């Protein structure tokens, strides 16, 4: 009889633990990126020297969305009452976009700038970056018929590197311009807040997340703006590996 009295409390303690499990998930999709803040630019102009393919965009921190790639793997602990604790590691190749409305060409004679010609221009510049991300999310799993919905929120840290400016277009009617500059800005770590939702059908899910950055990307970049912050939207598929 004493053994039975001891057994029931142990079973009561073991039941919640048995209901908990850890899922491993892989995700892939589109990463959409732009810059927000008071000085993010919808339009800008290109400064060129002697020829239109030797210049740079005055402010490449564009407020228009550009499309890239987002990949990741996630460990998610599902609790007894459908509470969630997730840790997500990701890699993203992102690009924001700025529309170009003017090309300014500075002509050098004997090594010194002497005069500037300005032309109406079109086209766009993309500021491309590589991002390594780590996201820690808390949330809940909701049931909706045959579907489950995971809702998460929490802090994210991104290491941003490999800045590259790449743009092209036309000016003065039919002439072409282009920019292609590596290492346009310094590597940096960006602290963000992230909201994340996944709709599951069995092992397959559709994921959407949004990250709101707090690091001002403007440093000592010539011609750059003063307050620009990363905004990232991800849309893609998730597969539950186990």
Residue pairs with C-beta under 8 A, 6 or more apart in sequence:
15 80
16 80
17 80
19 79
19 80
20 77
20 78
20 79
20 80
21 77
21 78
22 75
22 76
22 77
22 78
23 75
23 76
23 77
23 78
23 240
23 241
23 242
24 73
24 74
24 75
24 76
24 240
24 241
24 242
25 73
25 74
25 75
25 76
25 205
25 238
25 239
25 240
25 241
26 72
26 73
26 74
26 238
26 239
26 241
27 70
27 71
27 72
27 73
27 74
27 90
27 207
27 236
27 237
27 238
27 239
28 69
28 70
28 71
28 72
28 236
28 237
29 69
29 70
29 207
29 234
29 235
29 236
29 237
30 67
30 68
30 69
30 70
30 234
30 235
30 236
31 67
31 68
31 69
31 70
31 92
31 93
31 94
31 232
31 233
31 234
32 65
32 66
32 67
32 68
32 94
32 232
32 233
32 234
32 235
33 65
33 66
33 68
33 94
33 95
33 96
33 129
33 230
33 231
33 232
33 233
34 40
34 62
34 63
34 64
34 65
34 66
34 96
34 97
34 231
35 41
35 61
35 62
35 63
35 96
35 217
35 228
35 229
35 230
35 231
36 63
36 228
36 229
36 230
36 231
37 216
37 225
37 227
37 228
37 229
38 226
38 227
39 59
39 61
39 218
39 225
39 226
39 227
39 228
40 61
40 62
40 63
40 225
40 228
40 229
41 59
41 61
41 62
41 63
41 98
41 225
42 62
42 63
42 64
42 98
42 99
43 98
43 99
43 100
43 101
44 57
44 58
44 59
44 60
44 62
44 98
44 99
44 100
44 101
44 125
45 57
45 58
45 100
45 101
45 102
45 103
45 104
45 121
46 52
46 55
46 56
46 57
46 58
46 100
46 102
46 103
46 104
46 121
46 125
46 167
46 177
46 179
47 55
47 56
47 57
47 58
47 104
47 106
47 223
48 54
48 55
48 103
48 104
48 105
48 106
48 177
49 55
49 105
49 106
49 108
49 113
50 105
50 106
50 107
50 108
51 105
52 103
52 105
52 171
52 175
52 176
52 177
52 178
53 177
53 178
53 179
55 103
55 105
55 177
55 179
56 165
56 179
56 181
56 184
56 222
56 223
57 98
57 100
57 125
57 165
57 167
57 179
58 223
59 98
59 223
59 224
59 225
60 96
60 98
60 125
60 126
60 127
60 165
60 167
60 184
60 224
61 96
61 98
61 127
61 217
61 218
61 224
61 225
61 228
62 96
62 97
62 98
62 99
62 124
62 125
62 126
62 127
63 96
63 98
64 96
64 97
64 98
64 99
64 124
65 96
65 97
65 233
66 94
66 95
66 96
66 97
66 126
67 95
68 92
68 93
68 94
68 95
68 128
69 92
69 93
70 90
70 91
70 92
70 94
70 234
70 236
71 90
71 91
71 92
72 88
72 89
72 90
72 91
72 133
73 88
73 89
73 90
74 86
74 87
74 88
74 89
74 238
75 86
75 87
76 84
76 85
76 86
76 87
76 150
77 84
77 85
77 86
78 84
78 141
79 85
82 140
82 141
82 142
82 143
83 138
83 139
83 140
83 141
84 137
84 138
84 139
84 140
84 141
84 150
84 151
84 152
85 137
85 138
86 135
86 136
86 137
86 138
86 139
86 150
86 152
86 196
87 134
87 135
87 136
87 137
88 133
88 134
88 135
88 136
88 137
88 196
89 132
89 133
89 134
90 131
90 132
90 133
90 134
90 135
91 130
91 131
91 132
91 133
92 130
92 131
92 133
92 232
92 234
93 128
93 129
93 130
93 131
94 128
94 129
94 131
94 232
95 126
95 127
95 128
95 129
96 126
96 127
97 124
97 125
97 126
98 124
98 125
98 126
98 127
98 167
99 122
99 123
99 124
100 121
100 122
100 123
100 124
100 125
100 167
100 169
100 177
101 120
101 121
101 122
102 118
102 119
102 120
102 121
103 118
103 119
103 120
103 121
103 171
103 172
103 177
104 116
104 117
104 118
104 119
105 116
105 117
105 118
105 119
106 113
106 115
106 116
107 113
107 114
107 115
107 116
107 117
108 114
119 171
119 172
119 175
120 171
120 172
121 169
121 170
121 171
121 172
121 177
122 169
122 170
122 171
123 167
123 168
123 169
123 170
123 177
124 167
124 168
124 169
125 165
125 166
125 167
125 179
126 165
126 166
126 167
127 163
127 164
127 165
127 184
128 162
128 163
128 164
128 165
128 166
129 160
129 161
129 162
129 163
129 164
130 160
130 161
130 162
131 158
131 159
131 160
131 161
131 232
132 158
132 159
132 161
133 156
133 157
133 158
133 159
133 211
134 156
134 157
134 158
135 154
135 155
135 156
135 194
135 196
136 154
136 155
136 156
137 152
137 153
137 154
137 194
137 196
138 152
138 153
138 154
139 150
139 151
139 152
139 153
139 196
140 150
140 151
141 148
141 149
141 150
141 151
142 148
142 149
142 150
142 151
143 149
146 201
147 199
147 200
147 201
148 199
148 200
149 197
149 198
149 199
149 200
150 196
150 197
150 198
150 200
150 205
151 196
151 197
152 194
152 195
152 196
152 197
153 193
153 194
153 195
153 196
154 193
154 194
155 191
155 192
155 193
155 194
156 191
156 192
156 193
156 194
156 211
157 189
157 190
157 191
157 192
158 189
158 190
158 192
158 211
158 213
158 230
159 187
159 188
159 189
159 190
160 187
160 188
160 189
160 190
160 230
161 187
163 182
163 183
163 184
163 185
163 186
163 187
164 180
164 181
164 182
164 183
164 184
165 179
165 180
165 181
165 184
166 179
166 180
166 181
167 177
167 178
167 179
167 180
168 176
168 177
168 178
168 179
169 176
169 177
169 178
170 176
170 177
171 177
184 221
185 217
185 219
185 221
186 219
188 215
188 217
189 215
190 213
190 214
190 215
190 217
190 230
191 213
191 214
191 215
192 211
192 212
192 213
192 214
192 230
192 232
193 211
193 212
193 214
194 209
194 210
194 211
194 212
195 209
195 210
196 207
196 208
196 209
197 207
197 208
197 209
198 205
198 206
198 207
198 208
198 238
199 205
199 206
200 238
200 240
203 239
203 240
204 237
204 238
204 239
204 240
205 237
205 238
205 239
205 240
206 236
206 237
206 238
207 234
207 235
207 236
207 237
207 238
208 233
208 234
208 235
209 233
209 234
210 231
210 232
210 233
210 234
211 230
211 231
211 232
211 233
211 234
212 229
212 231
213 229
213 230
213 231
213 232
214 229
215 229
215 230
216 226
216 227
216 228
216 229
217 228
217 229
217 230
218 224
218 225
218 226
218 227
218 228
